[in-house]
Amino acid sequence: MYHSLHALERDGFVVREEHERAPRHVEYAMTPLGRGLLGSLDTVCAWTREHWDELLDAREAGLSRADVR
């Protein structure tokens, strides 16, 4: 998980805030740039829900082909 959050921070989609008080913890928040993606992500999620069975079938077919190699 660290790698993904680190990449999102590096690319300006989230900011990381480390709290030193006990218990020590880290919080992430979306930046305006990251929030700008929310509409597009909603569209992708809706498309994924609509095509979920097809996606699973395609993945299984791809895994089957990989097993043959």
mmCIF file of the N, C-alpha and C atoms, coordinates in Angstrom:
data_MODEL
# 
_entry.id   MODEL 
# 
loop_
_atom_site.group_PDB 
_atom_site.id 
_atom_site.type_symbol 
_atom_site.label_atom_id 
_atom_site.label_alt_id 
_atom_site.label_comp_id 
_atom_site.label_asym_id 
_atom_site.label_entity_id 
_atom_site.label_seq_id 
_atom_site.pdbx_PDB_ins_code 
_atom_site.Cartn_x 
_atom_site.Cartn_y 
_atom_site.Cartn_z 
_atom_site.occupancy 
_atom_site.B_iso_or_equiv 
_atom_site.pdbx_formal_charge 
_atom_site.auth_seq_id 
_atom_site.auth_comp_id 
_atom_site.auth_asym_id 
_atom_site.auth_atom_id 
_atom_site.pdbx_PDB_model_num 
ATOM 1   N N  . MET A 1 1  ? 0.816   -1.180  0.000   1.00 0.00 ? 1  MET A N  1 
ATOM 2   C CA . MET A 1 1  ? 0.000   0.000   0.000   1.00 0.00 ? 1  MET A CA 1 
ATOM 3   C C  . MET A 1 1  ? 0.865   1.252   0.000   1.00 0.00 ? 1  MET A C  1 
ATOM 4   N N  . TYR A 1 2  ? 1.963   1.242   0.699   1.00 0.00 ? 2  TYR A N  1 
ATOM 5   C CA . TYR A 1 2  ? 2.822   2.419   0.777   1.00 0.00 ? 2  TYR A CA 1 
ATOM 6   C C  . TYR A 1 2  ? 3.242   2.880   -0.604  1.00 0.00 ? 2  TYR A C  1 
ATOM 7   N N  . HIS A 1 3  ? 3.610   1.921   -1.440  1.00 0.00 ? 3  HIS A N  1 
ATOM 8   C CA . HIS A 1 3  ? 4.092   2.274   -2.775  1.00 0.00 ? 3  HIS A CA 1 
ATOM 9   C C  . HIS A 1 3  ? 3.028   3.047   -3.548  1.00 0.00 ? 3  HIS A C  1 
ATOM 10  N N  . SER A 1 4  ? 1.790   2.611   -3.512  1.00 0.00 ? 4  SER A N  1 
ATOM 11  C CA . SER A 1 4  ? 0.719   3.273   -4.244  1.00 0.00 ? 4  SER A CA 1 
ATOM 12  C C  . SER A 1 4  ? 0.437   4.662   -3.692  1.00 0.00 ? 4  SER A C  1 
ATOM 13  N N  . LEU A 1 5  ? 0.353   4.786   -2.374  1.00 0.00 ? 5  LEU A N  1 
ATOM 14  C CA . LEU A 1 5  ? 0.123   6.092   -1.768  1.00 0.00 ? 5  LEU A CA 1 
ATOM 15  C C  . LEU A 1 5  ? 1.292   7.028   -2.028  1.00 0.00 ? 5  LEU A C  1 
ATOM 16  N N  . HIS A 1 6  ? 2.498   6.497   -1.976  1.00 0.00 ? 6  HIS A N  1 
ATOM 17  C CA . HIS A 1 6  ? 3.685   7.302   -2.251  1.00 0.00 ? 6  HIS A CA 1 
ATOM 18  C C  . HIS A 1 6  ? 3.636   7.840   -3.682  1.00 0.00 ? 6  HIS A C  1 
ATOM 19  N N  . ALA A 1 7  ? 3.233   7.006   -4.626  1.00 0.00 ? 7  ALA A N  1 
ATOM 20  C CA . ALA A 1 7  ? 3.144   7.441   -6.022  1.00 0.00 ? 7  ALA A CA 1 
ATOM 21  C C  . ALA A 1 7  ? 2.062   8.500   -6.189  1.00 0.00 ? 7  ALA A C  1 
ATOM 22  N N  . LEU A 1 8  ? 0.926   8.327   -5.518  1.00 0.00 ? 8  LEU A N  1 
ATOM 23  C CA . LEU A 1 8  ? -0.136  9.336   -5.594  1.00 0.00 ? 8  LEU A CA 1 
ATOM 24  C C  . LEU A 1 8  ? 0.319   10.666  -4.998  1.00 0.00 ? 8  LEU A C  1 
ATOM 25  N N  . GLU A 1 9  ? 1.090   10.595  -3.922  1.00 0.00 ? 9  GLU A N  1 
ATOM 26  C CA . GLU A 1 9  ? 1.636   11.810  -3.317  1.00 0.00 ? 9  GLU A CA 1 
ATOM 27  C C  . GLU A 1 9  ? 2.651   12.460  -4.255  1.00 0.00 ? 9  GLU A C  1 
ATOM 28  N N  . ARG A 1 10 ? 3.535   11.668  -4.796  1.00 0.00 ? 10 ARG A N  1 
ATOM 29  C CA . ARG A 1 10 ? 4.555   12.166  -5.719  1.00 0.00 ? 10 ARG A CA 1 
ATOM 30  C C  . ARG A 1 10 ? 3.928   12.882  -6.909  1.00 0.00 ? 10 ARG A C  1 
ATOM 31  N N  . ASP A 1 11 ? 2.810   12.332  -7.395  1.00 0.00 ? 11 ASP A N  1 
ATOM 32  C CA . ASP A 1 11 ? 2.174   12.882  -8.588  1.00 0.00 ? 11 ASP A CA 1 
ATOM 33  C C  . ASP A 1 11 ? 1.178   13.997  -8.282  1.00 0.00 ? 11 ASP A C  1 
ATOM 34  N N  . GLY A 1 12 ? 1.028   14.355  -7.006  1.00 0.00 ? 12 GLY A N  1 
ATOM 35  C CA . GLY A 1 12 ? 0.213   15.502  -6.639  1.00 0.00 ? 12 GLY A CA 1 
ATOM 36  C C  . GLY A 1 12 ? -1.261  15.227  -6.446  1.00 0.00 ? 12 GLY A C  1 
ATOM 37  N N  . PHE A 1 13 ? -1.660  13.953  -6.340  1.00 0.00 ? 13 PHE A N  1 
ATOM 38  C CA . PHE A 1 13 ? -3.073  13.619  -6.163  1.00 0.00 ? 13 PHE A CA 1 
ATOM 39  C C  . PHE A 1 13 ? -3.494  13.619  -4.700  1.00 0.00 ? 13 PHE A C  1 
ATOM 40  N N  . VAL A 1 14 ? -2.550  13.358  -3.797  1.00 0.00 ? 14 VAL A N  1 
ATOM 41  C CA . VAL A 1 14 ? -2.830  13.369  -2.364  1.00 0.00 ? 14 VAL A CA 1 
ATOM 42  C C  . VAL A 1 14 ? -1.696  14.075  -1.635  1.00 0.00 ? 14 VAL A C  1 
ATOM 43  N N  . VAL A 1 15 ? -2.015  14.535  -0.429  1.00 0.00 ? 15 VAL A N  1 
ATOM 44  C CA . VAL A 1 15 ? -0.984  15.069  0.466   1.00 0.00 ? 15 VAL A CA 1 
ATOM 45  C C  . VAL A 1 15 ? -0.959  14.188  1.706   1.00 0.00 ? 15 VAL A C  1 
ATOM 46  N N  . ARG A 1 16 ? 0.219   14.043  2.262   1.00 0.00 ? 16 ARG A N  1 
ATOM 47  C CA . ARG A 1 16 ? 0.428   13.191  3.432   1.00 0.00 ? 16 ARG A CA 1 
ATOM 48  C C  . ARG A 1 16 ? 0.721   14.083  4.623   1.00 0.00 ? 16 ARG A C  1 
ATOM 49  N N  . GLU A 1 17 ? 0.043   13.799  5.743   1.00 0.00 ? 17 GLU A N  1 
ATOM 50  C CA . GLU A 1 17 ? 0.302   14.532  6.977   1.00 0.00 ? 17 GLU A CA 1 
ATOM 51  C C  . GLU A 1 17 ? 0.597   13.526  8.078   1.00 0.00 ? 17 GLU A C  1 
ATOM 52  N N  . GLU A 1 18 ? 1.797   13.642  8.648   1.00 0.00 ? 18 GLU A N  1 
ATOM 53  C CA . GLU A 1 18 ? 2.212   12.723  9.709   1.00 0.00 ? 18 GLU A CA 1 
ATOM 54  C C  . GLU A 1 18 ? 1.985   13.396  11.053  1.00 0.00 ? 18 GLU A C  1 
ATOM 55  N N  . HIS A 1 19 ? 1.310   12.697  11.959  1.00 0.00 ? 19 HIS A N  1 
ATOM 56  C CA . HIS A 1 19 ? 1.019   13.205  13.293  1.00 0.00 ? 19 HIS A CA 1 
ATOM 57  C C  . HIS A 1 19 ? 1.915   12.486  14.300  1.00 0.00 ? 19 HIS A C  1 
ATOM 58  N N  . GLU A 1 20 ? 2.677   13.247  15.028  1.00 0.00 ? 20 GLU A N  1 
ATOM 59  C CA . GLU A 1 20 ? 3.644   12.672  15.976  1.00 0.00 ? 20 GLU A CA 1 
ATOM 60  C C  . GLU A 1 20 ? 3.007   12.325  17.315  1.00 0.00 ? 20 GLU A C  1 
ATOM 61  N N  . ARG A 1 21 ? 1.839   12.870  17.615  1.00 0.00 ? 21 ARG A N  1 
ATOM 62  C CA . ARG A 1 21 ? 1.239   12.604  18.920  1.00 0.00 ? 21 ARG A CA 1 
ATOM 63  C C  . ARG A 1 21 ? 0.850   11.131  19.041  1.00 0.00 ? 21 ARG A C  1 
ATOM 64  N N  . ALA A 1 22 ? 0.720   10.680  20.262  1.00 0.00 ? 22 ALA A N  1 
ATOM 65  C CA . ALA A 1 22 ? 0.384   9.278   20.496  1.00 0.00 ? 22 ALA A CA 1 
ATOM 66  C C  . ALA A 1 22 ? -1.112  9.057   20.315  1.00 0.00 ? 22 ALA A C  1 
ATOM 67  N N  . PRO A 1 23 ? -1.525  8.028   19.674  1.00 0.00 ? 23 PRO A N  1 
ATOM 68  C CA . PRO A 1 23 ? -0.667  7.159   18.873  1.00 0.00 ? 23 PRO A CA 1 
ATOM 69  C C  . PRO A 1 23 ? -0.279  7.857   17.569  1.00 0.00 ? 23 PRO A C  1 
ATOM 70  N N  . ARG A 1 24 ? 0.929   7.625   17.161  1.00 0.00 ? 24 ARG A N  1 
ATOM 71  C CA . ARG A 1 24 ? 1.447   8.223   15.928  1.00 0.00 ? 24 ARG A CA 1 
ATOM 72  C C  . ARG A 1 24 ? 0.670   7.671   14.743  1.00 0.00 ? 24 ARG A C  1 
ATOM 73  N N  . HIS A 1 25 ? 0.264   8.552   13.839  1.00 0.00 ? 25 HIS A N  1 
ATOM 74  C CA . HIS A 1 25 ? -0.449  8.085   12.657  1.00 0.00 ? 25 HIS A CA 1 
ATOM 75  C C  . HIS A 1 25 ? -0.254  9.047   11.499  1.00 0.00 ? 25 HIS A C  1 
ATOM 76  N N  . VAL A 1 26 ? -0.639  8.591   10.326  1.00 0.00 ? 26 VAL A N  1 
ATOM 77  C CA . VAL A 1 26 ? -0.502  9.355   9.095   1.00 0.00 ? 26 VAL A CA 1 
ATOM 78  C C  . VAL A 1 26 ? -1.880  9.492   8.472   1.00 0.00 ? 26 VAL A C  1 
ATOM 79  N N  . GLU A 1 27 ? -2.167  10.669  7.946   1.00 0.00 ? 27 GLU A N  1 
ATOM 80  C CA . GLU A 1 27 ? -3.416  10.899  7.230   1.00 0.00 ? 27 GLU A CA 1 
ATOM 81  C C  . GLU A 1 27 ? -3.102  11.350  5.814   1.00 0.00 ? 27 GLU A C  1 
ATOM 82  N N  . TYR A 1 28 ? -3.924  10.919  4.887   1.00 0.00 ? 28 TYR A N  1 
ATOM 83  C CA . TYR A 1 28 ? -3.816  11.348  3.501   1.00 0.00 ? 28 TYR A CA 1 
ATOM 84  C C  . TYR A 1 28 ? -5.091  12.091  3.130   1.00 0.00 ? 28 TYR A C  1 
ATOM 85  N N  . ALA A 1 29 ? -4.947  13.136  2.334   1.00 0.00 ? 29 ALA A N  1 
ATOM 86  C CA . ALA A 1 29 ? -6.097  13.892  1.848   1.00 0.00 ? 29 ALA A CA 1 
ATOM 87  C C  . ALA A 1 29 ? -5.902  14.160  0.360   1.00 0.00 ? 29 ALA A C  1 
ATOM 88  N N  . MET A 1 30 ? -7.001  14.181  -0.350  1.00 0.00 ? 30 MET A N  1 
ATOM 89  C CA . MET A 1 30 ? -6.925  14.466  -1.782  1.00 0.00 ? 30 MET A CA 1 
ATOM 90  C C  . MET A 1 30 ? -6.644  15.949  -1.995  1.00 0.00 ? 30 MET A C  1 
ATOM 91  N N  . THR A 1 31 ? -5.858  16.234  -2.994  1.00 0.00 ? 31 THR A N  1 
ATOM 92  C CA . THR A 1 31 ? -5.591  17.605  -3.404  1.00 0.00 ? 31 THR A CA 1 
ATOM 93  C C  . THR A 1 31 ? -6.678  18.036  -4.389  1.00 0.00 ? 31 THR A C  1 
ATOM 94  N N  . PRO A 1 32 ? -6.725  19.321  -4.726  1.00 0.00 ? 32 PRO A N  1 
ATOM 95  C CA . PRO A 1 32 ? -7.666  19.729  -5.770  1.00 0.00 ? 32 PRO A CA 1 
ATOM 96  C C  . PRO A 1 32 ? -7.445  18.964  -7.076  1.00 0.00 ? 32 PRO A C  1 
ATOM 97  N N  . LEU A 1 33 ? -6.194  18.674  -7.408  1.00 0.00 ? 33 LEU A N  1 
ATOM 98  C CA . LEU A 1 33 ? -5.906  17.887  -8.605  1.00 0.00 ? 33 LEU A CA 1 
ATOM 99  C C  . LEU A 1 33 ? -6.531  16.497  -8.498  1.00 0.00 ? 33 LEU A C  1 
ATOM 100 N N  . GLY A 1 34 ? -6.373  15.850  -7.350  1.00 0.00 ? 34 GLY A N  1 
ATOM 101 C CA . GLY A 1 34 ? -6.949  14.528  -7.136  1.00 0.00 ? 34 GLY A CA 1 
ATOM 102 C C  . GLY A 1 34 ? -8.464  14.564  -7.165  1.00 0.00 ? 34 GLY A C  1 
ATOM 103 N N  . ARG A 1 35 ? -9.050  15.573  -6.524  1.00 0.00 ? 35 ARG A N  1 
ATOM 104 C CA . ARG A 1 35 ? -10.515 15.692  -6.529  1.00 0.00 ? 35 ARG A CA 1 
ATOM 105 C C  . ARG A 1 35 ? -11.046 15.918  -7.936  1.00 0.00 ? 35 ARG A C  1 
ATOM 106 N N  . GLY A 1 36 ? -10.240 16.504  -8.804  1.00 0.00 ? 36 GLY A N  1 
ATOM 107 C CA . GLY A 1 36 ? -10.647 16.720  -10.187 1.00 0.00 ? 36 GLY A CA 1 
ATOM 108 C C  . GLY A 1 36 ? -10.874 15.421  -10.947 1.00 0.00 ? 36 GLY A C  1 
ATOM 109 N N  . LEU A 1 37 ? -10.337 14.322  -10.437 1.00 0.00 ? 37 LEU A N  1 
ATOM 110 C CA . LEU A 1 37 ? -10.509 13.015  -11.083 1.00 0.00 ? 37 LEU A CA 1 
ATOM 111 C C  . LEU A 1 37 ? -11.771 12.286  -10.658 1.00 0.00 ? 37 LEU A C  1 
ATOM 112 N N  . LEU A 1 38 ? -12.454 12.769  -9.628  1.00 0.00 ? 38 LEU A N  1 
ATOM 113 C CA . LEU A 1 38 ? -13.573 12.019  -9.069  1.00 0.00 ? 38 LEU A CA 1 
ATOM 114 C C  . LEU A 1 38 ? -14.680 11.760  -10.087 1.00 0.00 ? 38 LEU A C  1 
ATOM 115 N N  . GLY A 1 39 ? -15.015 12.724  -10.918 1.00 0.00 ? 39 GLY A N  1 
ATOM 116 C CA . GLY A 1 39 ? -16.053 12.510  -11.934 1.00 0.00 ? 39 GLY A CA 1 
ATOM 117 C C  . GLY A 1 39 ? -15.655 11.430  -12.922 1.00 0.00 ? 39 GLY A C  1 
ATOM 118 N N  . SER A 1 40 ? -14.410 11.478  -13.359 1.00 0.00 ? 40 SER A N  1 
ATOM 119 C CA . SER A 1 40 ? -13.917 10.458  -14.292 1.00 0.00 ? 40 SER A CA 1 
ATOM 120 C C  . SER A 1 40 ? -13.888 9.079   -13.643 1.00 0.00 ? 40 SER A C  1 
ATOM 121 N N  . LEU A 1 41 ? -13.501 9.024   -12.379 1.00 0.00 ? 41 LEU A N  1 
ATOM 122 C CA . LEU A 1 41 ? -13.477 7.744   -11.674 1.00 0.00 ? 41 LEU A CA 1 
ATOM 123 C C  . LEU A 1 41 ? -14.882 7.188   -11.497 1.00 0.00 ? 41 LEU A C  1 
ATOM 124 N N  . ASP A 1 42 ? -15.863 8.059   -11.254 1.00 0.00 ? 42 ASP A N  1 
ATOM 125 C CA . ASP A 1 42 ? -17.255 7.597   -11.174 1.00 0.00 ? 42 ASP A CA 1 
ATOM 126 C C  . ASP A 1 42 ? -17.680 6.960   -12.489 1.00 0.00 ? 42 ASP A C  1 
ATOM 127 N N  . THR A 1 43 ? -17.281 7.560   -13.597 1.00 0.00 ? 43 THR A N  1 
ATOM 128 C CA . THR A 1 43 ? -17.620 7.016   -14.916 1.00 0.00 ? 43 THR A CA 1 
ATOM 129 C C  . THR A 1 43 ? -16.974 5.650   -15.118 1.00 0.00 ? 43 THR A C  1 
ATOM 130 N N  . VAL A 1 44 ? -15.707 5.524   -14.754 1.00 0.00 ? 44 VAL A N  1 
ATOM 131 C CA . VAL A 1 44 ? -15.000 4.247   -14.887 1.00 0.00 ? 44 VAL A CA 1 
ATOM 132 C C  . VAL A 1 44 ? -15.636 3.187   -13.996 1.00 0.00 ? 44 VAL A C  1 
ATOM 133 N N  . CYS A 1 45 ? -16.018 3.558   -12.776 1.00 0.00 ? 45 CYS A N  1 
ATOM 134 C CA . CYS A 1 45 ? -16.658 2.592   -11.865 1.00 0.00 ? 45 CYS A CA 1 
ATOM 135 C C  . CYS A 1 45 ? -17.999 2.124   -12.424 1.00 0.00 ? 45 CYS A C  1 
ATOM 136 N N  . ALA A 1 46 ? -18.777 3.042   -12.981 1.00 0.00 ? 46 ALA A N  1 
ATOM 137 C CA . ALA A 1 46 ? -20.070 2.663   -13.569 1.00 0.00 ? 46 ALA A CA 1 
ATOM 138 C C  . ALA A 1 46 ? -19.858 1.720   -14.751 1.00 0.00 ? 46 ALA A C  1 
ATOM 139 N N  . TRP A 1 47 ? -18.865 2.005   -15.595 1.00 0.00 ? 47 TRP A N  1 
ATOM 140 C CA . TRP A 1 47 ? -18.567 1.142   -16.738 1.00 0.00 ? 47 TRP A CA 1 
ATOM 141 C C  . TRP A 1 47 ? -18.148 -0.249  -16.250 1.00 0.00 ? 47 TRP A C  1 
ATOM 142 N N  . THR A 1 48 ? -17.321 -0.279  -15.209 1.00 0.00 ? 48 THR A N  1 
ATOM 143 C CA . THR A 1 48 ? -16.853 -1.556  -14.664 1.00 0.00 ? 48 THR A CA 1 
ATOM 144 C C  . THR A 1 48 ? -18.019 -2.377  -14.121 1.00 0.00 ? 48 THR A C  1 
ATOM 145 N N  . ARG A 1 49 ? -18.932 -1.742  -13.395 1.00 0.00 ? 49 ARG A N  1 
ATOM 146 C CA . ARG A 1 49 ? -20.109 -2.465  -12.888 1.00 0.00 ? 49 ARG A CA 1 
ATOM 147 C C  . ARG A 1 49 ? -20.934 -3.035  -14.044 1.00 0.00 ? 49 ARG A C  1 
ATOM 148 N N  . GLU A 1 50 ? -21.073 -2.266  -15.107 1.00 0.00 ? 50 GLU A N  1 
ATOM 149 C CA . GLU A 1 50 ? -21.864 -2.685  -16.258 1.00 0.00 ? 50 GLU A CA 1 
ATOM 150 C C  . GLU A 1 50 ? -21.230 -3.865  -16.993 1.00 0.00 ? 50 GLU A C  1 
ATOM 151 N N  . HIS A 1 51 ? -19.915 -3.937  -16.997 1.00 0.00 ? 51 HIS A N  1 
ATOM 152 C CA . HIS A 1 51 ? -19.192 -4.950  -17.770 1.00 0.00 ? 51 HIS A CA 1 
ATOM 153 C C  . HIS A 1 51 ? -18.474 -5.977  -16.893 1.00 0.00 ? 51 HIS A C  1 
ATOM 154 N N  . TRP A 1 52 ? -18.850 -6.072  -15.621 1.00 0.00 ? 52 TRP A N  1 
ATOM 155 C CA . TRP A 1 52 ? -18.124 -6.912  -14.676 1.00 0.00 ? 52 TRP A CA 1 
ATOM 156 C C  . TRP A 1 52 ? -18.008 -8.362  -15.144 1.00 0.00 ? 52 TRP A C  1 
ATOM 157 N N  . ASP A 1 53 ? -19.112 -8.958  -15.570 1.00 0.00 ? 53 ASP A N  1 
ATOM 158 C CA . ASP A 1 53 ? -19.064 -10.362 -15.995 1.00 0.00 ? 53 ASP A CA 1 
ATOM 159 C C  . ASP A 1 53 ? -18.145 -10.550 -17.196 1.00 0.00 ? 53 ASP A C  1 
ATOM 160 N N  . GLU A 1 54 ? -18.193 -9.620  -18.142 1.00 0.00 ? 54 GLU A N  1 
ATOM 161 C CA . GLU A 1 54 ? -17.312 -9.702  -19.310 1.00 0.00 ? 54 GLU A CA 1 
ATOM 162 C C  . GLU A 1 54 ? -15.850 -9.583  -18.898 1.00 0.00 ? 54 GLU A C  1 
ATOM 163 N N  . LEU A 1 55 ? -15.567 -8.706  -17.954 1.00 0.00 ? 55 LEU A N  1 
ATOM 164 C CA . LEU A 1 55 ? -14.191 -8.540  -17.481 1.00 0.00 ? 55 LEU A CA 1 
ATOM 165 C C  . LEU A 1 55 ? -13.679 -9.812  -16.818 1.00 0.00 ? 55 LEU A C  1 
ATOM 166 N N  . LEU A 1 56 ? -14.525 -10.432 -15.999 1.00 0.00 ? 56 LEU A N  1 
ATOM 167 C CA . LEU A 1 56 ? -14.120 -11.688 -15.356 1.00 0.00 ? 56 LEU A CA 1 
ATOM 168 C C  . LEU A 1 56 ? -13.888 -12.785 -16.385 1.00 0.00 ? 56 LEU A C  1 
ATOM 169 N N  . ASP A 1 57 ? -14.773 -12.878 -17.378 1.00 0.00 ? 57 ASP A N  1 
ATOM 170 C CA . ASP A 1 57 ? -14.601 -13.884 -18.435 1.00 0.00 ? 57 ASP A CA 1 
ATOM 171 C C  . ASP A 1 57 ? -13.292 -13.660 -19.187 1.00 0.00 ? 57 ASP A C  1 
ATOM 172 N N  . ALA A 1 58 ? -12.997 -12.400 -19.508 1.00 0.00 ? 58 ALA A N  1 
ATOM 173 C CA . ALA A 1 58 ? -11.765 -12.087 -20.232 1.00 0.00 ? 58 ALA A CA 1 
ATOM 174 C C  . ALA A 1 58 ? -10.538 -12.425 -19.393 1.00 0.00 ? 58 ALA A C  1 
ATOM 175 N N  . ARG A 1 59 ? -10.596 -12.135 -18.104 1.00 0.00 ? 59 ARG A N  1 
ATOM 176 C CA . ARG A 1 59 ? -9.464  -12.456 -17.226 1.00 0.00 ? 59 ARG A CA 1 
ATOM 177 C C  . ARG A 1 59 ? -9.250  -13.955 -17.150 1.00 0.00 ? 59 ARG A C  1 
ATOM 178 N N  . GLU A 1 60 ? -10.333 -14.707 -16.977 1.00 0.00 ? 60 GLU A N  1 
ATOM 179 C CA . GLU A 1 60 ? -10.214 -16.163 -16.909 1.00 0.00 ? 60 GLU A CA 1 
ATOM 180 C C  . GLU A 1 60 ? -9.676  -16.732 -18.211 1.00 0.00 ? 60 GLU A C  1 
ATOM 181 N N  . ALA A 1 61 ? -10.116 -16.202 -19.347 1.00 0.00 ? 61 ALA A N  1 
ATOM 182 C CA . ALA A 1 61 ? -9.608  -16.660 -20.643 1.00 0.00 ? 61 ALA A CA 1 
ATOM 183 C C  . ALA A 1 61 ? -8.125  -16.351 -20.768 1.00 0.00 ? 61 ALA A C  1 
ATOM 184 N N  . GLY A 1 62 ? -7.721  -15.193 -20.316 1.00 0.00 ? 62 GLY A N  1 
ATOM 185 C CA . GLY A 1 62 ? -6.306  -14.822 -20.362 1.00 0.00 ? 62 GLY A CA 1 
ATOM 186 C C  . GLY A 1 62 ? -5.458  -15.696 -19.468 1.00 0.00 ? 62 GLY A C  1 
ATOM 187 N N  . LEU A 1 63 ? -5.975  -16.027 -18.295 1.00 0.00 ? 63 LEU A N  1 
ATOM 188 C CA . LEU A 1 63 ? -5.241  -16.912 -17.393 1.00 0.00 ? 63 LEU A CA 1 
ATOM 189 C C  . LEU A 1 63 ? -5.125  -18.311 -17.980 1.00 0.00 ? 63 LEU A C  1 
ATOM 190 N N  . SER A 1 64 ? -6.177  -18.769 -18.626 1.00 0.00 ? 64 SER A N  1 
ATOM 191 C CA . SER A 1 64 ? -6.148  -20.095 -19.261 1.00 0.00 ? 64 SER A CA 1 
ATOM 192 C C  . SER A 1 64 ? -5.105  -20.131 -20.369 1.00 0.00 ? 64 SER A C  1 
ATOM 193 N N  . ARG A 1 65 ? -5.037  -19.094 -21.165 1.00 0.00 ? 65 ARG A N  1 
ATOM 194 C CA . ARG A 1 65 ? -4.033  -19.037 -22.232 1.00 0.00 ? 65 ARG A CA 1 
ATOM 195 C C  . ARG A 1 65 ? -2.623  -19.006 -21.658 1.00 0.00 ? 65 ARG A C  1 
ATOM 196 N N  . ALA A 1 66 ? -2.446  -18.315 -20.543 1.00 0.00 ? 66 ALA A N  1 
ATOM 197 C CA . ALA A 1 66 ? -1.129  -18.242 -19.916 1.00 0.00 ? 66 ALA A CA 1 
ATOM 198 C C  . ALA A 1 66 ? -0.689  -19.614 -19.402 1.00 0.00 ? 66 ALA A C  1 
ATOM 199 N N  . ASP A 1 67 ? -1.634  -20.417 -18.937 1.00 0.00 ? 67 ASP A N  1 
ATOM 200 C CA . ASP A 1 67 ? -1.320  -21.744 -18.425 1.00 0.00 ? 67 ASP A CA 1 
ATOM 201 C C  . ASP A 1 67 ? -0.817  -22.660 -19.537 1.00 0.00 ? 67 ASP A C  1 
ATOM 202 N N  . VAL A 1 68 ? -1.274  -22.431 -20.771 1.00 0.00 ? 68 VAL A N  1 
ATOM 203 C CA . VAL A 1 68 ? -0.908  -23.271 -21.914 1.00 0.00 ? 68 VAL A CA 1 
ATOM 204 C C  . VAL A 1 68 ? 0.533   -23.010 -22.318 1.00 0.00 ? 68 VAL A C  1 
ATOM 205 N N  . ARG A 1 69 ? 1.003   -21.818 -22.121 1.00 0.00 ? 69 ARG A N  1 
ATOM 206 C CA . ARG A 1 69 ? 2.357   -21.442 -22.550 1.00 0.00 ? 69 ARG A CA 1 
ATOM 207 C C  . ARG A 1 69 ? 3.368   -22.115 -21.739 1.00 0.00 ? 69 ARG A C  1 
# 
